[in-house]
Amino acid sequence: MKAAMYYNNNDVRIEEMPRPVIGPGELLVKVASSGICGSDVLEWYRLKKAPLVLGHEIAGIIEETGNGVTKYKKGDRVFVSHHIPCNTCRYCLSGNHTVCETLHTTNFFPGGFAEYLRVPPLNVDRGVFILPEEISFDEGVFIEPLACVIRGQRISRLLPGESVAILGSGISGLLHLVAARAFGAGRIIMTDISPYRLKTALDNGADAALDARKPGLEAELAKLNGGRLFDQVIISTGAISAFKQALKLVDRGGKVLFFAAPEPGVALPVPVAEFWRNGITLLPSYGNSPLDAVQAIELIRSKRVMVDQFITHRLGLAEAAKGFQMVAGAGECVKVVIKP
């Protein structure tokens, strides 16, 4: 079969590799759609493991079932989670599924930017979900990133009517926007450095969208929020400048959600005494749990969250290199979907 082998953001090669052979309890899935995630082009994160086949936002059709598989059959349309928790360790039992060691070590093989992938038994048990008829394969690639967004807003306890500042208007920020709207948020104001992304944010319901480099940004954002700071600030970019801005935008009793992260080793000075006095909470959010995936599927199926409008490019596997360069360049694209 063919696969897009990642060496770096500017070197993605179409290579031949054996089609996976499945064993007992496993599935062989033919990939129909696979989204390029912003994390796929973080070279500080990816290069240490290269070369490899990336792609974790996938939807496809079951091609074969291994012995003992009874929940699924050939021809089923599915979304498959790449990381899944054990559901039995102390972290899972306390609701912290995304720090589970199993979640950090599980995956399907070789990756979504290939014609086929093998789904291991543990993923088959708790990471495979039937796609409802109302969800297309292309919409299915949003289940994983939307589930991550749902998890973030769940732990930050986003309440109806709360004001939200979203720093970063790439696909993660935009999914935070539409999810927060679905959950009843009040004013939602977004920032970015890309005019194209700022317009996309406005087109999808942001109350305002400002250039993150604008002088006096914090004061103008507060003015747009009725003269006060924000109940929730969501950081959806790895730029350290956004982290510093976030600390200045959160209101007393508010929360800052670290949905993205800067490169390892980058430190963020925090005014601890001020935050202690003002009851400000800092929350990191990584990944999602199976429950979040179930909720993402239902939000997409019911059209409470619309996602198809974020797909700006659909490319064949042969054009995967072009897709990676587009996402890494952060130009006029939002979601690039590869169609193996």
C-alpha positions as a Markdown table, in Angstrom:
| # | Residue | x | y | z |
|---|---|---|---|---|
| 1 | Met | 0.0 | 0.0 | 0.0 |
| 2 | Lys | 1.0 | 3.7 | -0.3 |
| 3 | Ala | 1.7 | 5.9 | 2.7 |
| 4 | Ala | 2.9 | 9.5 | 3.2 |
| 5 | Met | 6.2 | 9.2 | 5.2 |
| 6 | Tyr | 7.0 | 12.2 | 7.2 |
| 7 | Tyr | 10.7 | 13.3 | 7.5 |
| 8 | Asn | 10.1 | 17.0 | 8.2 |
| 9 | Asn | 7.5 | 19.6 | 7.2 |
| 10 | Asn | 9.2 | 20.1 | 3.8 |
| 11 | Asp | 9.9 | 16.5 | 3.2 |
| 12 | Val | 6.9 | 14.2 | 3.0 |
| 13 | Arg | 7.4 | 11.3 | 0.6 |
| 14 | Ile | 4.9 | 8.8 | -0.8 |
| 15 | Glu | 6.4 | 5.4 | -0.1 |
| 16 | Glu | 5.3 | 1.8 | -0.5 |
| 17 | Met | 4.9 | -0.3 | 2.6 |
| 18 | Pro | 3.3 | -3.7 | 3.3 |
| 19 | Arg | -0.4 | -3.6 | 4.0 |
| 20 | Pro | -0.9 | -4.4 | 7.7 |
| 21 | Val | -1.8 | -7.9 | 8.6 |
| 22 | Ile | -4.2 | -8.1 | 11.5 |
| 23 | Gly | -4.4 | -10.6 | 14.3 |
| 24 | Pro | -7.1 | -11.8 | 16.8 |
| 25 | Gly | -9.2 | -9.0 | 18.2 |
| 26 | Glu | -7.9 | -6.5 | 15.6 |
| 27 | Leu | -9.4 | -4.5 | 12.7 |
| 28 | Leu | -8.1 | -3.5 | 9.3 |
| 29 | Val | -9.5 | -0.1 | 8.3 |
| 30 | Lys | -9.4 | 1.4 | 4.9 |
| 31 | Val | -8.8 | 5.2 | 5.4 |
| 32 | Ala | -11.3 | 7.4 | 3.7 |
| 33 | Ser | -10.4 | 10.8 | 5.2 |
| 34 | Ser | -7.5 | 11.9 | 7.4 |
| 35 | Gly | -7.1 | 15.5 | 8.7 |
| 36 | Ile | -3.7 | 17.2 | 9.1 |
| 37 | Cys | -3.5 | 18.4 | 12.7 |
| 38 | Gly | -1.5 | 21.4 | 13.8 |
| 39 | Ser | 0.5 | 19.1 | 16.0 |
| 40 | Asp | 1.5 | 17.1 | 12.9 |
| 41 | Val | 3.7 | 20.1 | 11.8 |
| 42 | Leu | 5.3 | 20.8 | 15.2 |
| 43 | Glu | 8.8 | 19.8 | 14.2 |
| 44 | Trp | 10.2 | 20.1 | 17.8 |
| 45 | Tyr | 7.7 | 17.3 | 18.6 |
| 46 | Arg | 7.8 | 15.2 | 15.5 |
| 47 | Leu | 11.4 | 15.2 | 14.2 |
| 48 | Lys | 12.7 | 13.1 | 17.1 |
| 49 | Lys | 10.4 | 10.2 | 15.9 |
| 50 | Ala | 10.8 | 10.7 | 12.1 |
| 51 | Pro | 10.6 | 9.1 | 9.7 |
| 52 | Leu | 7.0 | 8.0 | 10.4 |
| 53 | Val | 3.5 | 8.0 | 9.1 |
| 54 | Leu | 1.4 | 10.6 | 10.9 |
| 55 | Gly | -2.3 | 11.1 | 10.9 |
| 56 | His | -4.6 | 10.6 | 13.9 |
| 57 | Glu | -7.8 | 12.3 | 12.8 |
| 58 | Ile | -9.3 | 9.5 | 10.7 |
| 59 | Ala | -12.5 | 8.1 | 9.4 |
| 60 | Gly | -12.8 | 5.0 | 7.2 |
| 61 | Ile | -14.4 | 1.6 | 6.4 |
| 62 | Ile | -13.7 | -1.7 | 8.1 |
| 63 | Glu | -12.0 | -3.9 | 5.6 |
| 64 | Glu | -11.3 | -7.0 | 7.7 |
| 65 | Thr | -12.1 | -8.2 | 11.3 |
| 66 | Gly | -9.9 | -10.4 | 13.3 |
| 67 | Asn | -10.9 | -13.5 | 15.2 |
| 68 | Gly | -13.0 | -12.7 | 18.2 |
| 69 | Val | -14.3 | -9.3 | 17.0 |
| 70 | Thr | -18.1 | -9.3 | 17.4 |
| 71 | Lys | -19.0 | -5.6 | 17.8 |
| 72 | Tyr | -18.0 | -4.6 | 14.2 |
| 73 | Lys | -18.2 | -6.1 | 10.7 |
| 74 | Lys | -16.7 | -5.5 | 7.3 |
| 75 | Gly | -18.2 | -2.4 | 5.7 |
| 76 | Asp | -18.9 | -0.5 | 8.9 |
| 77 | Arg | -18.1 | 3.2 | 8.7 |
| 78 | Val | -16.0 | 4.1 | 11.7 |
| 79 | Phe | -14.0 | 6.8 | 13.5 |
| 80 | Val | -11.0 | 5.3 | 15.3 |
| 81 | Ser | -9.2 | 6.9 | 18.3 |
| 82 | His | -5.4 | 6.6 | 18.2 |
| 83 | His | -4.9 | 7.1 | 21.9 |
| 84 | Ile | -7.1 | 5.4 | 24.4 |
| 85 | Pro | -7.0 | 5.1 | 28.2 |
| 86 | Cys | -7.0 | 1.9 | 30.3 |
| 87 | Asn | -10.0 | 2.9 | 32.4 |
| 88 | Thr | -8.6 | 1.0 | 35.4 |
| 89 | Cys | -5.5 | 3.0 | 36.7 |
| 90 | Arg | -5.7 | 5.5 | 39.5 |
| 91 | Tyr | -5.7 | 8.4 | 37.0 |
| 92 | Cys | -8.6 | 7.1 | 34.9 |
| 93 | Leu | -10.6 | 6.2 | 38.0 |
| 94 | Ser | -10.2 | 9.8 | 39.2 |
| 95 | Gly | -11.3 | 11.2 | 35.8 |
| 96 | Asn | -7.8 | 12.1 | 34.6 |
| 97 | His | -7.9 | 9.8 | 31.5 |
| 98 | Thr | -5.5 | 11.9 | 29.5 |
| 99 | Val | -2.5 | 11.3 | 31.9 |
| 100 | Cys | -3.0 | 7.6 | 31.8 |
| 101 | Glu | 0.2 | 5.8 | 30.7 |
| 102 | Thr | -1.9 | 3.5 | 28.4 |
| 103 | Leu | -3.3 | 6.6 | 26.6 |
| 104 | His | 0.2 | 7.9 | 26.0 |
| 105 | Thr | 1.5 | 4.6 | 24.6 |
| 106 | Thr | -1.4 | 3.3 | 22.5 |
| 107 | Asn | -1.8 | 3.9 | 18.8 |
| 108 | Phe | -3.0 | 2.4 | 15.5 |
| 109 | Phe | -0.5 | 1.5 | 12.8 |
| 110 | Pro | 1.0 | 3.0 | 10.7 |
| 111 | Gly | -1.0 | 6.2 | 10.8 |
| 112 | Gly | -3.9 | 7.9 | 9.0 |
| 113 | Phe | -1.9 | 9.1 | 6.0 |
| 114 | Ala | -1.9 | 5.6 | 4.6 |
| 115 | Glu | -4.3 | 3.6 | 2.6 |
| 116 | Tyr | -4.9 | 1.1 | 5.4 |
| 117 | Leu | -4.3 | 0.9 | 9.2 |
| 118 | Arg | -4.3 | -1.8 | 11.8 |
| 119 | Val | -6.3 | -1.2 | 14.9 |
| 120 | Pro | -5.0 | -3.1 | 18.0 |
| 121 | Pro | -7.4 | -5.0 | 20.3 |
| 122 | Leu | -7.4 | -2.4 | 23.1 |
| 123 | Asn | -8.3 | 0.4 | 20.6 |
| 124 | Val | -11.0 | -1.9 | 19.1 |
| 125 | Asp | -12.4 | -2.4 | 22.6 |
| 126 | Arg | -12.8 | 1.3 | 23.6 |
| 127 | Gly | -11.6 | 3.5 | 20.7 |
| 128 | Val | -13.8 | 2.5 | 17.7 |
| 129 | Phe | -17.1 | 4.3 | 17.1 |
| 130 | Ile | -19.6 | 3.7 | 14.3 |
| 131 | Leu | -20.2 | 6.8 | 12.2 |
| 132 | Pro | -23.8 | 7.8 | 12.1 |
| 133 | Glu | -25.3 | 8.2 | 8.7 |
| 134 | Glu | -25.6 | 11.9 | 9.2 |
| 135 | Ile | -21.8 | 12.3 | 9.5 |
| 136 | Ser | -19.6 | 12.2 | 6.3 |
| 137 | Phe | -16.1 | 10.8 | 6.3 |
| 138 | Asp | -14.7 | 14.3 | 6.0 |
| 139 | Glu | -16.8 | 15.5 | 9.0 |
| 140 | Gly | -15.6 | 12.4 | 10.8 |
| 141 | Val | -12.0 | 13.8 | 10.9 |
| 142 | Phe | -13.2 | 16.5 | 13.3 |
| 143 | Ile | -14.3 | 14.0 | 16.0 |
| 144 | Glu | -10.9 | 13.8 | 17.6 |
| 145 | Pro | -10.1 | 17.5 | 17.6 |
| 146 | Leu | -13.6 | 18.4 | 18.7 |
| 147 | Ala | -13.4 | 15.8 | 21.5 |
| 148 | Cys | -10.2 | 17.5 | 22.7 |
| 149 | Val | -12.0 | 20.9 | 22.7 |
| 150 | Ile | -15.0 | 19.4 | 24.6 |
| 151 | Arg | -12.6 | 18.0 | 27.2 |
| 152 | Gly | -10.9 | 21.3 | 27.7 |
| 153 | Gln | -14.2 | 23.2 | 28.1 |
| 154 | Arg | -15.5 | 20.5 | 30.4 |
| 155 | Ile | -12.6 | 20.8 | 32.8 |
| 156 | Ser | -12.7 | 24.6 | 32.7 |
| 157 | Arg | -16.5 | 24.4 | 33.5 |
| 158 | Leu | -17.5 | 26.8 | 30.8 |
| 159 | Leu | -20.9 | 28.1 | 31.8 |
| 160 | Pro | -23.7 | 29.7 | 29.8 |
| 161 | Gly | -23.3 | 33.4 | 29.5 |
| 162 | Glu | -19.6 | 33.5 | 30.4 |
| 163 | Ser | -17.4 | 35.7 | 28.3 |
| 164 | Val | -14.6 | 34.0 | 26.4 |
| 165 | Ala | -11.3 | 35.2 | 24.8 |
| 166 | Ile | -9.8 | 32.7 | 22.4 |
| 167 | Leu | -6.2 | 33.5 | 21.6 |
| 168 | Gly | -5.4 | 31.8 | 18.3 |
| 169 | Ser | -7.9 | 31.4 | 15.4 |
| 170 | Gly | -6.5 | 28.3 | 13.7 |
| 171 | Ile | -8.7 | 25.1 | 13.7 |
| 172 | Ser | -8.4 | 24.5 | 17.4 |
| 173 | Gly | -9.5 | 28.1 | 18.2 |
| 174 | Leu | -12.3 | 27.9 | 15.7 |
| 175 | Leu | -13.6 | 24.6 | 17.2 |
| 176 | His | -13.5 | 26.2 | 20.6 |
| 177 | Leu | -15.6 | 29.1 | 19.1 |
| 178 | Val | -18.3 | 26.9 | 17.7 |
| 179 | Ala | -18.3 | 24.6 | 20.8 |
| 180 | Ala | -18.5 | 27.5 | 23.2 |
| 181 | Arg | -21.5 | 28.8 | 21.2 |
| 182 | Ala | -23.2 | 25.5 | 21.4 |
| 183 | Phe | -22.7 | 25.4 | 25.1 |
| 184 | Gly | -24.2 | 28.9 | 25.5 |
| 185 | Ala | -21.2 | 31.1 | 26.1 |
| 186 | Gly | -21.7 | 34.9 | 26.1 |
| 187 | Arg | -19.4 | 37.2 | 24.3 |
| 188 | Ile | -16.6 | 35.4 | 22.4 |
| 189 | Ile | -13.7 | 37.5 | 21.1 |
| 190 | Met | -10.8 | 36.0 | 19.2 |
| 191 | Thr | -7.3 | 37.0 | 18.2 |
| 192 | Asp | -4.7 | 35.9 | 15.6 |
| 193 | Ile | -2.0 | 37.4 | 13.4 |
| 194 | Ser | -3.6 | 36.1 | 10.2 |
| 195 | Pro | -6.3 | 38.3 | 8.5 |
| 196 | Tyr | -7.7 | 35.3 | 6.8 |
| 197 | Arg | -8.2 | 33.4 | 10.1 |
| 198 | Leu | -9.7 | 36.5 | 11.8 |
| 199 | Lys | -12.2 | 36.8 | 9.0 |
| 200 | Thr | -13.0 | 33.1 | 9.3 |
| 201 | Ala | -13.6 | 33.6 | 13.1 |
| 202 | Leu | -16.0 | 36.5 | 12.3 |
| 203 | Asp | -17.8 | 34.4 | 9.7 |
| 204 | Asn | -18.3 | 31.6 | 12.2 |
| 205 | Gly | -19.9 | 33.7 | 15.0 |
| 206 | Ala | -17.1 | 35.5 | 16.9 |
| 207 | Asp | -18.3 | 38.8 | 18.3 |
| 208 | Ala | -15.0 | 40.4 | 17.4 |
| 209 | Ala | -11.6 | 39.3 | 16.0 |
| 210 | Leu | -8.5 | 41.4 | 16.5 |
| 211 | Asp | -4.9 | 41.2 | 15.4 |
| 212 | Ala | -2.9 | 39.8 | 18.3 |
| 213 | Arg | -0.1 | 42.3 | 17.6 |
| 214 | Lys | -2.2 | 45.4 | 17.9 |
| 215 | Pro | -0.9 | 48.0 | 20.4 |
| 216 | Gly | -3.2 | 48.3 | 23.4 |
| 217 | Leu | -4.8 | 45.0 | 22.6 |
| 218 | Glu | -5.7 | 44.0 | 26.2 |
| 219 | Ala | -7.5 | 47.3 | 26.8 |
| 220 | Glu | -9.4 | 47.1 | 23.5 |
| 221 | Leu | -10.5 | 43.5 | 24.2 |
| 222 | Ala | -11.8 | 44.5 | 27.6 |
| 223 | Lys | -13.7 | 47.4 | 26.1 |
| 224 | Leu | -15.3 | 45.0 | 23.6 |
| 225 | Asn | -16.3 | 42.8 | 26.5 |
| 226 | Gly | -18.3 | 45.6 | 28.2 |
| 227 | Gly | -15.4 | 47.1 | 30.0 |
| 228 | Arg | -14.2 | 44.1 | 32.0 |
| 229 | Leu | -11.8 | 41.2 | 31.6 |
| 230 | Phe | -12.9 | 37.7 | 30.6 |
| 231 | Asp | -14.4 | 34.8 | 32.6 |
| 232 | Gln | -12.4 | 32.3 | 30.4 |
| 233 | Val | -9.3 | 32.8 | 28.3 |
| 234 | Ile | -8.5 | 29.9 | 26.0 |
| 235 | Ile | -4.9 | 29.7 | 24.5 |
| 236 | Ser | -5.0 | 27.9 | 21.2 |
| 237 | Thr | -1.5 | 28.8 | 19.9 |
| 238 | Gly | 1.9 | 27.9 | 21.1 |
| 239 | Ala | 3.2 | 31.5 | 20.8 |
| 240 | Ile | 4.5 | 32.5 | 24.2 |
| 241 | Ser | 3.2 | 36.0 | 23.6 |
| 242 | Ala | -0.3 | 34.6 | 23.7 |
| 243 | Phe | 0.4 | 33.0 | 27.1 |
| 244 | Lys | 1.6 | 36.4 | 28.5 |
| 245 | Gln | -1.5 | 38.1 | 27.1 |
| 246 | Ala | -3.8 | 35.6 | 28.6 |
| 247 | Leu | -2.6 | 36.3 | 32.1 |
| 248 | Lys | -3.6 | 40.0 | 31.5 |
| 249 | Leu | -7.0 | 39.2 | 30.1 |
| 250 | Val | -8.5 | 36.9 | 32.8 |
| 251 | Asp | -11.0 | 38.5 | 35.2 |
| 252 | Arg | -11.1 | 37.8 | 39.0 |
| 253 | Gly | -12.5 | 34.3 | 39.6 |
| 254 | Gly | -11.7 | 33.5 | 36.0 |
| 255 | Lys | -9.9 | 30.6 | 34.3 |
| 256 | Val | -7.1 | 30.4 | 31.7 |
| 257 | Leu | -7.2 | 27.2 | 29.7 |
| 258 | Phe | -3.8 | 26.1 | 28.3 |
| 259 | Phe | -5.1 | 24.2 | 25.3 |
| 260 | Ala | -1.8 | 24.6 | 23.4 |
| 261 | Ala | 1.8 | 24.6 | 24.7 |
| 262 | Pro | 5.1 | 26.4 | 23.7 |
| 263 | Glu | 8.2 | 24.5 | 23.0 |
| 264 | Pro | 9.8 | 22.5 | 25.9 |
| 265 | Gly | 11.9 | 24.7 | 28.2 |
| 266 | Val | 10.0 | 27.9 | 27.6 |
| 267 | Ala | 9.0 | 29.4 | 31.0 |
| 268 | Leu | 6.0 | 31.6 | 31.7 |
| 269 | Pro | 6.3 | 34.1 | 34.6 |
| 270 | Val | 3.0 | 34.0 | 36.6 |
| 271 | Pro | 2.0 | 36.8 | 39.2 |
| 272 | Val | 1.3 | 34.2 | 41.8 |
| 273 | Ala | 0.3 | 36.6 | 44.6 |
| 274 | Glu | -2.1 | 38.5 | 42.4 |
| 275 | Phe | -3.7 | 35.3 | 41.0 |
| 276 | Trp | -3.9 | 33.9 | 44.6 |
| 277 | Arg | -5.7 | 37.0 | 45.8 |
| 278 | Asn | -8.0 | 37.1 | 42.7 |
| 279 | Gly | -8.9 | 33.4 | 42.6 |
| 280 | Ile | -7.6 | 32.8 | 39.1 |
| 281 | Thr | -7.3 | 29.3 | 37.9 |
| 282 | Leu | -4.7 | 28.0 | 35.4 |
| 283 | Leu | -5.7 | 24.7 | 33.7 |
| 284 | Pro | -3.9 | 22.6 | 31.1 |
| 285 | Ser | -5.8 | 20.3 | 28.8 |
| 286 | Tyr | -4.3 | 17.6 | 26.6 |
| 287 | Gly | -6.2 | 15.0 | 24.6 |
| 288 | Asn | -9.6 | 13.5 | 25.2 |
| 289 | Ser | -11.4 | 10.5 | 26.7 |
| 290 | Pro | -13.8 | 8.1 | 25.1 |
| 291 | Leu | -16.7 | 10.0 | 26.6 |
| 292 | Asp | -15.6 | 13.2 | 24.9 |
| 293 | Ala | -15.5 | 11.4 | 21.6 |
| 294 | Val | -19.1 | 10.2 | 22.1 |
| 295 | Gln | -20.2 | 13.8 | 22.8 |
| 296 | Ala | -18.3 | 15.1 | 19.8 |
| 297 | Ile | -20.0 | 12.6 | 17.5 |
| 298 | Glu | -23.4 | 13.7 | 18.8 |
| 299 | Leu | -22.7 | 17.4 | 18.5 |
| 300 | Ile | -21.6 | 16.9 | 14.8 |
| 301 | Arg | -24.5 | 14.5 | 14.1 |
| 302 | Ser | -27.1 | 16.8 | 15.5 |
| 303 | Lys | -25.6 | 19.8 | 13.7 |
| 304 | Arg | -25.2 | 21.6 | 17.0 |
| 305 | Val | -21.6 | 22.1 | 15.9 |
| 306 | Met | -21.0 | 22.6 | 12.2 |
| 307 | Val | -17.6 | 21.6 | 11.0 |
| 308 | Asp | -17.7 | 21.0 | 7.2 |
| 309 | Gln | -17.2 | 24.7 | 6.5 |
| 310 | Phe | -13.7 | 24.6 | 8.0 |
| 311 | Ile | -12.5 | 22.2 | 5.3 |
| 312 | Thr | -10.6 | 24.5 | 2.9 |
| 313 | His | -8.6 | 21.8 | 1.0 |
| 314 | Arg | -9.2 | 18.2 | 0.1 |
| 315 | Leu | -6.1 | 16.5 | -1.3 |
| 316 | Gly | -5.2 | 13.0 | -2.5 |
| 317 | Leu | -2.5 | 11.1 | -0.8 |
| 318 | Ala | -0.1 | 12.0 | -3.6 |
| 319 | Glu | -0.5 | 15.7 | -2.5 |
| 320 | Ala | 0.2 | 15.1 | 1.2 |
| 321 | Ala | 3.5 | 17.0 | 1.0 |
| 322 | Lys | 1.6 | 20.1 | -0.3 |
| 323 | Gly | -0.9 | 19.7 | 2.5 |
| 324 | Phe | 1.8 | 19.7 | 5.2 |
| 325 | Gln | 3.5 | 22.7 | 3.7 |
| 326 | Met | 0.1 | 24.6 | 3.7 |
| 327 | Val | -0.6 | 23.8 | 7.3 |
| 328 | Ala | 2.9 | 24.5 | 8.5 |
| 329 | Gly | 2.8 | 27.9 | 6.6 |
| 330 | Ala | -0.4 | 28.9 | 8.3 |
| 331 | Gly | -1.6 | 30.6 | 5.1 |
| 332 | Glu | -5.1 | 30.7 | 3.7 |
| 333 | Cys | -6.2 | 27.3 | 4.9 |
| 334 | Val | -8.0 | 26.1 | 7.9 |
| 335 | Lys | -8.5 | 22.3 | 7.7 |
| 336 | Val | -6.7 | 20.2 | 5.1 |
| 337 | Val | -8.1 | 16.7 | 4.6 |
| 338 | Ile | -6.1 | 14.0 | 2.9 |
| 339 | Lys | -8.1 | 11.4 | 1.0 |
| 340 | Pro | -6.0 | 8.2 | 0.7 |
